[in-house]
């Protein structure tokens, strides 16, 4: 029996939005740079990153369906507004960095395909600005259904194009298998890029946006928990496969520090090995990944900010539709679409590493919140954390504690 697209999106739509938003900058750039510098030995980091995001987002979905409040509302009500203030202090610089990374990446990817204007810096600013404005207009004027379908098309294009490119290159399957076994990446920059890979794969702060997309998709009540688990499993399998494909494509290539270096170096290699059509297929897939990520962030991060801002001031909880129609949401979206353009002149590698590493520090904080809120029977009743979930969340904390000790020289 043929499954119609609207019905399929009803089941896996919010998960696809998470995947499409997370894999644009996080997987393309982090995996591209990490693959070029470290090769296939860090494939395990992609799998670990995707698994972490699944555990965290499953807990977020379970909280929201059991309590009918977003996680930020829960933090405000049961931990305190001081935690929301800390989150806002974190969110604002993160948003500036991620916005700059996405605008830069959009400009680089579009210029790699179009080739105009000739000056790469000018092209990055022009095409990045056009992409930012176009995304803001679609979010302001379009419906959620239109947004969802555009994002679904983006993830299908990027997944097919990038994975097909990786397969056509004929990867070293033995090396890939060894790379799935966790190992110490090394000191200094090697460790930084591995952490960026774990933090960037599948998004960071954007995992919180799943709750708002659940609401817009009409999911309410614990009866949707199984649907959300299937939804998220599909999303993070897509994410892991995409990240692995990018590592395979980029492995063994020296990538320049400037923005055009990554895409041009990869496309030149593909032009030599697969011909002009193969190179263009990859570029189109990369462009779809980046643009869908930009669109997802432009739609969701203002929702996060608005929800957090209202919770900080103790305002009543409102629906997602009302959040998206508030003046706070619209002003923040306008600032997000314009202010980060100030970063366009910064090297793409530097912006991307800052985005992924900064985002990675959010994950252990989220794990602690889920351990606290979902661990209380009085709040979530029978949907509290299972022993397995507690173990996995503690593993997330342990991983980042190990990284921190490595960086300060304790280990």
KOLVEX-91637 format. One record per residue (C-alpha): x negated, y, z. Coordinates in steps of 0.2 Angstrom, whole numbers, plus 5000, padded with zeros to 4 digits. Example, Ala and Ser with C-alpha at 12.3 -4.5 7.8 and 13.67 -1.06 7.14 Angstrom:
493849785039493249955036
//
This chain:
500050005000499350174995499150295009499550475005498350615009499550705021499850545031497950505032497550685038498850665051497850525059496050575056496250765052495650845068494150725068493750765050493750945055492450915069491350815057491450945044491151085056489650995065488750925050488451085040487051165049486651035062486450885051485850965034484551085041483950985057483950825048483050895033481750985043481550835055481450715041480150815032479050825047479350655056479950545043481150395047480450365064481850475072483350395064483850335081484050515086485450535074486450385080486150435098486750615094488350555086488650425100488450565113489750675104490950535103490950505122491050685126492450725114493450565119493350635137493950805131495450735122495850625136495950775148496950875137498250735133498450695151498550875158499250965143497851105146496251135136494651095144494251285147495951305155495551155166493851225171494651395176496051315186495051175195493151235195493351415195493251575184491451595188491151445177492051525163491051685165489451575164490151495148490551665140488751715144488151565135489351575121489051745115487151725111487551555104488851625092487651755086486351625082487451495074488351635064486651685057486151505053487751475044487751635034485851615030486251425025487751475014486651605005485251485002486351344996487351454984485751534977484951364974486451314963486851484954485051554953485551734954484951864960483151824956482551884973482851744986483051865001484351974991485251824985485351755003486151915010487351934995488051754994487951735013488951885015490251835002490451665010490651745027492051865021492951735011492951615026493651755037495051795025495551615023495651595042496651755044497851735029497951545026498951415036498151275047498751145034497751245020496251255032496351065035496451015017495051125012493951055026494450875021493950905003492250985009491750835020492250705006491150804993489650815005489750635011489850554994488550674986487250665000487450475004487450434985485850534983485050434997485450274990484850314973483150364980482950184985482450205004481250095013482449985022481149905033480550075039482350135041482749985052481250025063481750205064483350145072482450085087482150225100480350275102479450425109479350555095477750635102477350805110477650985105478551015089478950835086479950825103480750995099481350935082481950775089482950865103483650985089484150825079485150755094485850925098486350975081487050815074488950825075488951005082488751065100489951195107491051155092491550995100492651095111493651145096494350975094495651015108496351165098496451065082497350925091498651055097498851125079499050945073500450915085499650795097500350805114500450665128499450515132500250415118499050495106497450435116497250285104497450395089496150515095494950375098495150305081495050485074493450525083492650355079492950395060492250565062490650515071490250375059490350495045489250615055487950475058487850415040487750595034486250625046485350465041485550505023484750675025483350605034483050475021483050615007481950735016480650605023478950635017479250815010478350965017479651095019479151285019479651385034480751505023482551475019482451425001480951305005482051155011483351154997482151194983480851064989482150934990483050974973481350974964480950804971482650744966482450824949480950724946481550564952483450574947483450704934484450874933486150794936485550704952484750864959486350954956487450824964486350844980486451034979488351034978488450904992487351015003488351174998489951085003489251035020488651215024490151305018491451185027490351205043490451395041492351395038492651275053491551385065492451545059494151465063493751385079492451485089493551645090494851525098493651465111493151645115494951705116495451555127493951585139494251775139496051745144495651615157494251735165495651865167496851745174498151775160499451645157499051495146499751505128499851405112498551395099499651485087499751635099497951625103497551645084498751795082497951895097496952055094495551975104495451835091495451945076494152065083493051925088493251845070492752015062491252025073490751845070490851875051489752025051488552055065487551885062487051955045485652045055484751875056484751845037482951905036482351775049481551615043482851475040481851345050481651465065483551505066484051325063482951255077483551395089485351355085485151165087484051175103485051305111486651205107485851045114485751125132487651135131487950945131487350905148488451045155489950975146489550795153489550865171491250955168491950795161491250685176492050815188493750845180494150675173493450585188494950655199496450545199497550685206497250775189497250645176498050495186497750335177496750415163495250455174493450395169493150215168491550145175490850125157491250315153490450365169488850265164488850345147489050515153487650495166486550425151486850595142486250685158484750565160484250595142484150785143483350775161481950675153481750795139481650945152480350855162479350815146479350995141478751055158477450925160478250825175478150665165
//
